[in-house]
């Protein structure tokens, strides 16, 4: 099986419960046809440039 890497950024102002819900949703999508070896949550970080008037995001 080939190994792939993905990253997604969530809005930094999401509540922890909603953020965990979204992370689990993405994990379940991947696990339908693949296998997850690890998940790294980097936390809130400044974006390189403004996206939709947001300057920071929660990196996973």
N, C-alpha and C positions, 0 to 999 in steps of 0.2 A: 504494500500500500504506500502510495506517495504521501509525503508530509507537506502540509501547507501551513501558512501562518496568516493570521488576520488580526486586524485591530479595528476597534470602533470607539467613537467618542460620543458620550452622552452629555446632555446639558448639566452643568455643574450645580445648578440650583435644585435638582430633583431631590425628593426625600429619599432616605436610605431604603425604605421599603419598596418604593417604585423602581429605584435603580436596581435593586436585587431582583425584582420581578422581570425587568427587561434583560438583565444578564442571563437569567435562567431561561428566558424565552429564546435568546440567541443560541445558548448551549443546546437546548432541545432540538432546534432546527438543524444544527450541525450533527448531532448524534443520530439523526434519522438515517443518514448514509455514511457517517464517519465516526471517528473516535477522537476524543479530546484527551491530550496528554497532560496539558497544564493550562491554567488560567492565571494571568498576572494582572492585578489591578494596580495601575500606577497612581490613581487618585487624581485630584484636581491639578491641572497644569495650564499654563498660559498657551494659547494658540499662537502659531507663527504669524497669523494675520486674522483680522476680524471676519467672522462668518455669521451672517444674519444678525448683525449687531451684538454678537457675543465675543468676548475676548478670552474666555477660558472654558475648559471642558473637563469631563471626567474620563480619563483614558482607561480602556480595558483591552 
